[in-house]
């Protein structure tokens, strides 16, 4: 799922991609998610969505991304 959020300090709009850890492991996508995060950390380009932060809880992974309309 992807949710819309707003940075409480700056007011900047962001998108939060929420992944369920159980589903990631069940579908054997752990390596794919790790690769996606590692790649997005390296890339800084105006035509690619920017990764701001990655957070995790016991059951979920939260990936904070640049919000892009359209």
C-alpha positions, -999 to +999 in steps of 0.1 A: +000+000+000+011+036-006-002+063+016+000+101+013+016+119+043+029+153+051+062+161+070+051+177+102+082+199+104+085+212+068+050+206+055+064+187+025+042+161+009+056+125+008+044+091-002+048+062+023+051+027+008+040+002+035+051-034+031+040-063+053+071-083+064+052-116+065+040-111+029+075-101+017+090-133+032+060-155+021+065-144-015+103-146-013+107-109-021+132-100+006+162-097-017+141-077-043+131-052-016+167-049-003+179-043-039+152-017-045+161+002-013+199+000-021+194+012-056+171+041-047+196+053-020+222+056-048+202+074-074+197+112-075+180+122-107+151+146-115+131+119-133+134+092-106+114+092-074+137+100-045+140+078-014+140+099+018+139+073+046+134+036+054+118+026+088+107-007+101+085-021+129+081-057+140+055-064+112+059-036+086+085-018+065+079+019+058+096+034+028+093+072+027+094+085-009+091+118-028+054+125-036+048+128-073+013+137-088+001+119-119 
